[in-house]
Amino acid sequence: MKKIIVMAAAFVALVSCSADNDVHEFQLDFVPVVAVEAPEFVTPGLTSEFKLYYKRPNDCYYINGFDYEAAGNVRTVAVQAIVLQDSDCVSMETAAAESIIMPFQCPPNYSQESYVFRFYGNPDGTMNGAPNGESSYIQIEVPVAQ
């Protein structure tokens, strides 16, 4: 929590310290995950790493961590970004995917056989056969070592 407060304070200071005192508006958004490198298994009590590849629509998106939701053995994950509302953004549509490491700690007393990870993908529904207008996900099942 302390790290999040420090990062937010640094971002506000960065945005508010421009030489011409411009005020920048921003919002939070998700960037689509286009590929995932997952561990073969996770081990109770240990931390595993997932390598997520994502695409930023333009250079006004600044990665800010993860949005994470747990329900039973399902984990839904999205890469979160701060988006500056600036008309001088440069498109990154043709840029290569970037990557970020997501650590995952399996609880020491976890007793189920696997986790199902759902990584937020393209919002237009072009992945995994989702109809247009619906969010889609890259879904990966990872066994738990016993």
C-alpha positions as CSV (number, residue, x, y, z in Angstrom):
1,M,0.0,0.0,0.0
2,K,2.9,2.3,0.9
3,K,4.4,1.8,-2.5
4,I,1.2,2.7,-4.3
5,I,0.9,6.0,-2.3
6,V,4.5,6.8,-3.1
7,M,4.0,6.1,-6.8
8,A,0.8,8.2,-6.9
9,A,2.5,11.1,-5.2
10,A,5.4,10.9,-7.6
11,F,3.1,10.8,-10.6
12,V,1.1,13.9,-9.3
13,A,4.4,15.7,-8.7
14,L,5.6,14.8,-12.2
15,V,2.3,16.0,-13.8
16,S,2.1,19.2,-11.7
17,C,5.7,20.4,-12.1
18,S,5.7,21.4,-15.8
19,A,7.5,24.6,-16.7
20,D,4.3,26.3,-18.1
21,N,2.0,25.0,-15.3
22,D,-0.2,23.1,-17.7
23,V,-2.6,20.8,-15.9
24,H,-2.8,17.3,-17.4
25,E,-6.0,15.3,-17.1
26,F,-5.6,11.6,-16.8
27,Q,-7.7,8.4,-16.4
28,L,-7.1,4.7,-15.7
29,D,-7.5,2.2,-18.4
30,F,-6.5,-1.4,-19.2
31,V,-4.1,-2.5,-22.0
32,P,-4.7,-5.8,-23.8
33,V,-2.5,-8.7,-23.0
34,V,-1.5,-10.4,-26.2
35,A,0.5,-13.3,-24.9
36,V,1.5,-14.9,-21.6
37,E,4.5,-17.0,-20.5
38,A,3.2,-19.0,-17.5
39,P,5.1,-21.3,-15.2
40,E,4.6,-25.1,-15.6
41,F,3.1,-25.2,-12.0
42,V,2.9,-23.1,-8.9
43,T,4.0,-24.3,-5.5
44,P,2.1,-23.5,-2.2
45,G,4.1,-21.0,-0.2
46,L,6.3,-19.9,-3.1
47,T,6.1,-17.0,-5.6
48,S,6.0,-17.7,-9.3
49,E,6.4,-15.3,-12.2
50,F,4.2,-14.8,-15.2
51,K,5.5,-12.8,-18.1
52,L,2.7,-10.8,-19.8
53,Y,3.1,-9.2,-23.2
54,Y,0.8,-6.2,-23.8
55,K,0.3,-3.5,-26.4
56,R,-0.2,0.2,-25.6
57,P,-2.4,2.0,-28.1
58,N,-0.2,5.2,-27.9
59,D,2.6,6.7,-25.9
60,C,0.2,8.4,-23.5
61,Y,-0.4,5.1,-21.7
62,Y,1.9,4.6,-18.7
63,I,1.8,1.1,-17.1
64,N,0.7,1.3,-13.5
65,G,0.5,-2.3,-12.3
66,F,-2.3,-4.8,-12.3
67,D,-6.0,-5.0,-11.6
68,Y,-6.6,-8.4,-9.9
69,E,-9.7,-10.2,-8.9
70,A,-9.9,-13.6,-7.1
71,A,-13.0,-15.9,-7.1
72,G,-12.4,-19.5,-5.9
73,N,-9.5,-20.8,-8.0
74,V,-10.0,-18.3,-10.8
75,R,-7.8,-15.2,-11.0
76,T,-8.7,-12.5,-13.4
77,V,-5.9,-10.1,-14.2
78,A,-5.6,-6.9,-16.3
79,V,-2.6,-4.7,-17.0
80,Q,-3.6,-1.2,-15.8
81,A,-2.3,2.1,-17.2
82,I,-2.5,5.8,-16.4
83,V,-3.6,7.5,-19.6
84,L,-2.7,11.2,-20.1
85,Q,-5.4,13.1,-21.9
86,D,-3.1,14.8,-24.3
87,S,-3.6,15.5,-28.0
88,D,0.1,14.9,-28.8
89,C,0.0,11.2,-28.3
90,V,1.9,9.1,-30.8
91,S,0.3,5.9,-32.0
92,M,2.0,2.6,-31.1
93,E,-0.3,0.4,-33.1
94,T,2.6,-1.0,-35.1
95,A,5.1,-1.2,-32.2
96,A,6.2,-4.5,-30.8
97,A,4.5,-5.9,-27.7
98,E,6.1,-4.9,-24.4
99,S,6.4,-7.1,-21.4
100,I,5.9,-7.0,-17.6
101,I,6.4,-9.5,-14.9
102,M,3.5,-10.4,-12.7
103,P,4.5,-12.2,-9.4
104,F,2.0,-14.6,-8.0
105,Q,2.3,-16.1,-4.5
106,C,0.4,-19.3,-4.0
107,P,-0.9,-19.5,-0.3
108,P,1.0,-22.1,1.8
109,N,-2.2,-24.0,2.6
110,Y,-3.7,-24.0,-0.9
111,S,-5.3,-27.4,-1.5
112,Q,-6.9,-27.3,-4.9
113,E,-5.4,-29.0,-8.0
114,S,-5.0,-25.9,-10.1
115,Y,-5.5,-22.2,-10.7
116,V,-7.3,-20.7,-13.8
117,F,-5.8,-17.4,-14.8
118,R,-7.8,-15.1,-17.1
119,F,-5.8,-12.3,-18.6
120,Y,-7.7,-9.4,-20.1
121,G,-7.3,-9.2,-23.9
122,N,-8.7,-7.1,-26.7
123,P,-11.9,-5.2,-25.7
124,D,-13.4,-5.6,-29.1
125,G,-13.7,-9.4,-28.6
126,T,-11.3,-10.5,-31.3
127,M,-9.5,-13.1,-29.1
128,N,-10.9,-16.6,-28.1
129,G,-14.0,-16.2,-30.2
130,A,-15.8,-13.6,-28.1
131,P,-18.4,-11.7,-30.0
132,N,-17.7,-8.1,-30.8
133,G,-18.4,-5.6,-28.0
134,E,-17.4,-8.1,-25.3
135,S,-14.1,-8.3,-23.5
136,S,-12.0,-11.4,-24.2
137,Y,-9.4,-13.2,-22.1
138,I,-6.4,-15.4,-22.5
139,Q,-7.2,-18.3,-20.2
140,I,-4.5,-20.5,-18.8
141,E,-4.8,-23.3,-16.2
142,V,-1.8,-23.8,-14.0
143,P,-1.5,-26.9,-11.8
144,V,-0.5,-26.6,-8.2
145,A,2.5,-28.8,-7.1
146,Q,1.5,-31.0,-4.2
